[in-house]
Amino acid sequence: MARPRADFPPAEAIRALADGEGRLALRVTPGARVESLELGEGKLLVKVRVKPEDGKANAAVLELLAAALGIATSRLRMLRGATGRDKLVQLDL
């Protein structure tokens, strides 16, 4: 049985959280039951199913964010927070 597709907020709403230089603050929950993106207060709340091992959760976060924005994963770059829950991602739009 296939997993249900995550329900994303509108791409415009996600982009609106980014600052003037295209940096987006994230709060990540790895190992969640369901993958999701939620709009928080000044941050995007990201839940991924992958455990935080060997950067796999970071890759899953970037893939989920790219899918929600409708862009390639290569257009996203993690600036800060590779080992923590609070991350800063550069959007190259």
Sine and cosine of phi, psi and omega as CSV:
sin_phi,cos_phi,sin_psi,cos_psi,sin_omega,cos_omega
0.00,0.00,0.75,-0.66,-0.05,-1.00
-0.97,0.25,0.53,-0.85,0.08,-1.00
-0.95,0.32,0.60,-0.80,0.07,-1.00
-0.94,0.35,0.57,-0.82,0.00,-1.00
-0.94,0.34,0.66,-0.75,0.01,-1.00
-0.90,0.44,0.59,-0.80,0.03,-1.00
-1.00,-0.06,0.90,-0.44,-0.09,-1.00
-0.98,-0.18,0.51,-0.86,0.19,-0.98
-0.94,0.35,0.29,-0.96,0.00,-1.00
-0.86,0.52,0.59,-0.80,-0.01,-1.00
-0.85,0.53,-0.59,0.81,0.00,-1.00
-0.89,0.45,-0.62,0.79,0.00,-1.00
-0.93,0.37,-0.59,0.81,0.05,-1.00
-0.92,0.39,-0.72,0.70,0.01,-1.00
-0.89,0.46,-0.52,0.86,-0.01,-1.00
-0.91,0.41,-0.39,0.92,0.04,-1.00
-0.97,0.23,-0.31,0.95,-0.01,-1.00
-0.95,0.30,0.50,-0.87,0.05,-1.00
-0.98,0.19,-0.07,-1.00,-0.06,-1.00
-0.89,0.46,-0.37,0.93,0.00,-1.00
-0.99,-0.14,0.12,0.99,0.05,-1.00
0.99,0.12,0.34,0.94,0.02,-1.00
-1.00,-0.08,0.73,-0.69,-0.06,-1.00
-0.86,-0.51,0.81,-0.58,0.03,-1.00
-1.00,0.07,0.70,-0.71,-0.01,-1.00
-0.82,-0.58,0.51,-0.86,0.20,-0.98
-0.85,-0.53,0.90,-0.44,-0.17,-0.99
-0.95,-0.30,0.66,-0.75,0.13,-0.99
-0.88,-0.48,0.98,-0.22,0.04,-1.00
-0.99,0.14,0.36,-0.93,0.04,-1.00
0.95,0.30,0.40,0.92,0.00,-1.00
-0.97,0.23,0.33,-0.94,0.03,-1.00
-0.95,0.31,-0.60,0.80,-0.08,-1.00
-0.77,-0.64,0.69,-0.72,0.07,-1.00
-0.98,0.20,0.71,-0.71,0.01,-1.00
-0.37,-0.93,0.31,-0.95,0.14,-0.99
-0.81,-0.59,0.74,-0.67,0.02,-1.00
-0.72,-0.69,0.57,-0.82,0.06,-1.00
-0.99,0.13,0.81,-0.58,0.04,-1.00
-0.93,-0.37,-0.18,-0.98,0.02,-1.00
-0.98,0.18,1.00,-0.08,0.01,-1.00
0.98,0.19,-0.02,1.00,-0.01,-1.00
-0.70,-0.72,0.37,-0.93,0.14,-0.99
-0.98,-0.18,0.82,-0.57,0.00,-1.00
-1.00,-0.03,0.86,-0.51,-0.10,-1.00
-0.88,-0.47,0.78,-0.63,0.09,-1.00
-0.87,-0.49,0.79,-0.61,0.03,-1.00
-0.81,-0.59,0.48,-0.88,-0.03,-1.00
-0.97,0.23,-0.41,0.91,-0.11,-0.99
-0.95,0.32,0.64,-0.77,0.08,-1.00
-0.97,0.25,0.47,-0.88,-0.02,-1.00
-0.98,0.20,0.96,0.28,0.00,-1.00
-0.82,-0.57,0.81,-0.58,0.09,-1.00
0.82,0.57,0.56,0.83,0.05,-1.00
0.98,0.21,0.11,0.99,-0.03,-1.00
-0.91,0.40,-0.62,0.79,0.01,-1.00
-0.92,0.39,-0.63,0.78,0.04,-1.00
-0.89,0.46,-0.66,0.75,0.04,-1.00
-0.90,0.44,-0.65,0.76,0.02,-1.00
-0.91,0.42,-0.61,0.79,0.04,-1.00
-0.88,0.47,-0.73,0.68,-0.02,-1.00
-0.91,0.42,-0.62,0.79,0.03,-1.00
-0.91,0.42,-0.68,0.73,0.00,-1.00
-0.91,0.41,-0.68,0.73,0.02,-1.00
-0.91,0.42,-0.67,0.74,0.03,-1.00
-0.89,0.46,-0.65,0.76,0.03,-1.00
-0.90,0.44,-0.64,0.76,0.00,-1.00
-0.93,0.38,-0.56,0.83,-0.01,-1.00
-1.00,0.05,-0.23,0.97,-0.02,-1.00
0.95,0.30,0.56,0.83,0.00,-1.00
-0.79,-0.61,0.15,-0.99,0.04,-1.00
-0.97,0.23,0.53,-0.85,0.03,-1.00
-0.87,0.50,-0.50,0.87,-0.01,-1.00
-0.92,0.40,-0.24,0.97,0.02,-1.00
-1.00,-0.01,0.12,0.99,0.06,-1.00
-0.89,-0.46,0.62,-0.78,-0.01,-1.00
-0.66,-0.75,0.79,-0.62,0.03,-1.00
-0.99,0.16,0.86,-0.50,-0.02,-1.00
-1.00,-0.01,-0.61,0.79,-0.11,-0.99
-0.47,-0.88,0.51,-0.86,0.12,-0.99
0.99,-0.10,0.44,0.90,-0.05,-1.00
-0.88,0.48,-0.46,0.89,-0.03,-1.00
-0.93,-0.38,0.10,1.00,-0.01,-1.00
-0.84,-0.54,0.04,-1.00,0.00,-1.00
-0.99,0.14,-0.49,0.87,0.04,-1.00
-1.00,0.00,0.84,-0.55,-0.09,-1.00
-0.78,-0.62,0.37,-0.93,0.08,-1.00
-0.79,-0.61,0.85,-0.53,-0.07,-1.00
-0.88,-0.47,0.69,-0.72,0.08,-1.00
-1.00,-0.01,0.82,-0.57,0.06,-1.00
-0.99,-0.11,0.87,-0.48,0.07,-1.00
-0.99,-0.15,1.00,0.05,-0.09,-1.00
-0.98,-0.21,0.00,0.00,0.00,0.00
